Every structure is written in C-alpha cells, then in structure tokens.
Amino acid sequence: MQNPELFIHLAEIAGVFVGFGALIAVRSGGASGRLEVGYTRGMVTYGLLTIVAGLAPVTLGFFDLAEHQVWALSSVLVMVGFVLMIVAMARTPEYRANIVAGVEATRTPRRGMLAMAEGALFGLYMLAMMLIPLVILLGVAPDLEAGLYFALVALILFGAAWALLILVFAQRLPESA
C-alpha cells in the first residue's frame, strides 16, 4: 500500500473530532437539548468510524495480503461499522426527534427548500457511503480501489465535520430549530 501516512493523518484528524465531542459533552454539564445530544453523539461516532477506517488498511497491510484483499476487508469493516452506527443512533430518542423535526422543517415554506436540499445531499451521501465499499468489494474498478477507499474515509470524516458544523450553528437556538 502506498502512502499509509495519509490514512494515519485522517485518523488523527478524526481523533480531534472525538475530543471535541467529549469536551462538549463534559462542558455541557446538565441536561442538553436533542440537537446537542444527537449531533455530539453523531460527531463522536463518525470520528470513531473514521479512526477505524483510517487504520484498517494500514493494519491489514502488515499481513502480506494482496492489495485488493486489504481494500476489500477494510471496506467490509467500514460497511459493518456504518450500519452498526446507524442502527445504534436510530435507537436513541434524540435521533428520532431530530428526524421528525427535519421532516417538519420541510413543511414550512421558509425552510422547506433548504431542508429539502439538505435531505437530497444527505441521500447522496448515504448512497456514496454504501456504493463505494460495494464497488471495492466486488473488484469493479481495481485500479481505483485505493482512491475510492481514501474518498470513503474522507466522506466519513466529512460526516463528523458536518455534525460539528450543525452543532456549532445550533447552539443557543430554540429546540424547534
């Protein structure tokens, strides 16, 4: 595998997001609103998945595997981790409340277009998060596997950054925001 340092650097950046999430959780102290809890949890979870995804090919690279095997096994690990992350978050009341609030936001004329655009982007994001590992696993584009996997790890890190951005802009807003 060439440039394993890139994956290690992405894992390091993700560690910062996990640290920010822990800091936000500790500094909040008392009861927090659904936005803060949900997006802090999302930011930490995406950060942890980025760390695992970034370190997987580096670790597997030590086991004398073929390059496709490294990318395929790493992709399976990411897919399983991503599905477990979604299932775990979907079971929380904050996640469900945030989804309901997002659907309600599409019904208001003022926020409707913005919420619909955000929903469409999220749908494309989710599609990419599931298609990229499948393309790698099936060996459809063997010359692109390293680049596709790097893009996958970057997308997971983007998820953590997006959760942090929403969290920052949602501070001090009423619960209905």
C-alpha positions in Angstrom: 0.0 0.0 0.0 1.4 3.4 -0.9 1.0 6.4 1.3 -0.2 4.8 4.6 0.6 8.1 6.3 -2.5 9.7 4.6 -4.8 7.3 6.4 -3.0 7.8 9.7 -3.4 11.6 9.3 -7.2 11.2 8.6 -7.4 9.0 11.8 -5.5 11.7 13.7 -7.9 14.4 12.4 -10.9 12.2 13.4 -9.4 11.9 16.9 -9.7 15.7 17.2 -13.5 15.4 16.5 -13.8 12.7 19.1 -12.0 15.0 21.5 -14.3 17.9 20.7 -17.3 15.7 21.2 -16.0 14.6 24.6 -15.2 18.2 25.5 -18.7 19.4 24.5 -20.3 16.6 26.5 -18.3 17.3 29.6 -18.7 21.1 29.5 -22.4 20.9 29.0 -22.9 19.5 32.5 -26.6 19.4 32.9 -29.4 18.2 30.6 -28.9 19.1 27.0 -31.3 19.5 24.2 -32.0 16.9 21.5 -29.8 18.8 18.9 -26.8 19.0 21.1 -27.0 15.4 22.3 -27.8 14.0 18.9 -25.2 15.8 16.9 -22.5 15.4 19.6 -23.2 11.7 19.5 -23.0 11.7 15.7 -19.8 13.6 15.6 -18.1 11.2 18.1 -19.4 8.2 16.3 -18.4 9.4 12.8 -15.0 10.3 14.3 -14.5 6.8 15.8 -15.5 5.2 12.5 -13.0 7.4 10.7 -10.3 6.3 13.0 -11.2 2.6 12.4 -11.5 3.1 8.7 -8.2 5.0 8.5 -6.2 2.5 10.5 -7.8 -0.7 8.9 -5.8 -0.7 5.7 -2.6 0.3 7.5 -3.0 -2.6 9.9 -4.1 -5.1 7.3 -1.1 -4.1 5.2 1.2 -5.8 7.7 -0.4 -9.2 6.9 1.0 -10.0 3.5 -2.4 -9.7 1.8 -2.9 -8.8 -1.8 -3.8 -5.1 -2.3 -7.4 -5.9 -3.3 -7.8 -8.0 -0.1 -6.6 -5.1 2.0 -9.2 -2.7 0.4 -12.0 -5.3 0.4 -11.5 -6.3 4.0 -11.3 -2.6 5.0 -14.4 -1.8 3.1 -16.3 -4.7 4.8 -15.2 -3.3 8.1 -16.4 0.2 7.2 -19.8 -1.1 5.9 -20.4 -3.1 9.0 -19.3 -0.2 11.2 -21.5 2.2 9.3 -24.6 0.0 9.5 -24.0 -0.6 13.3 -23.5 3.2 13.8 -26.8 4.0 12.0 -28.7 1.3 13.9 -27.3 2.4 17.2 -28.1 6.0 16.6 -31.5 5.3 15.2 -32.4 3.6 18.6 -31.9 6.9 20.5 -34.8 9.2 21.2 -32.7 12.3 20.2 -32.0 10.9 16.7 -35.7 10.1 16.2 -36.7 13.6 17.5 -34.2 15.2 15.1 -35.5 13.2 12.2 -39.1 14.3 13.0 -38.0 17.9 13.3 -36.2 17.7 10.0 -39.3 16.3 8.3 -41.4 19.0 9.9 -39.0 21.7 8.7 -39.6 20.7 5.1 -43.3 21.6 5.6 -42.6 25.2 6.4 -42.3 27.5 3.4 -39.4 29.4 4.8 -37.2 26.4 5.5 -38.7 24.0 3.0 -36.3 24.4 0.1 -33.2 24.4 2.4 -34.4 21.3 4.3 -35.2 19.5 1.0 -31.8 20.4 -0.4 -30.1 19.1 2.8 -32.2 15.9 2.6 -31.2 15.4 -1.0 -27.5 15.9 -0.2 -27.8 13.5 2.8 -29.4 10.9 0.5 -26.5 11.3 -2.0 -24.0 11.0 0.9 -25.7 7.8 2.2 -25.7 6.4 -1.4 -21.9 7.1 -1.7 -21.3 5.6 1.7 -22.8 2.3 0.6 -21.8 2.2 -3.1 -18.1 2.9 -2.7 -17.4 -0.1 -0.4 -19.5 -2.3 -2.7 -17.5 -1.2 -5.8 -14.3 -2.0 -3.9 -15.6 -5.3 -2.5 -16.8 -6.5 -6.0 -13.5 -5.5 -7.6 -15.3 -3.5 -10.3 -12.5 -0.9 -10.6 -9.3 -2.5 -9.3 -7.1 0.5 -10.4 -9.2 2.9 -8.4 -9.6 1.0 -5.2 -7.0 2.9 -3.2 -8.5 6.2 -4.3 -12.1 5.1 -3.7 -11.2 3.9 -0.2 -9.5 7.2 0.6 -12.6 9.0 -0.7 -14.7 6.8 1.6 -12.6 7.6 4.7 -12.7 11.3 3.7 -16.5 11.1 3.4 -16.8 9.6 6.9 -14.6 12.4 8.2 -16.8 14.8 6.4 -19.8 13.4 8.3 -18.0 14.2 11.6 -17.3 17.7 10.3 -20.9 18.2 9.2 -22.2 17.1 12.6 -19.8 19.5 14.3 -20.9 22.3 12.0 -24.6 21.7 12.7 -23.8 21.5 16.4 -21.9 24.9 16.3 -24.6 26.7 14.4 -27.4 25.1 16.5 -26.0 26.5 19.8 -28.3 28.9 21.5 -31.2 28.2 19.1 -34.6 27.2 20.5 -35.4 23.4 20.4 -37.7 23.8 17.4 -34.7 24.8 15.2 
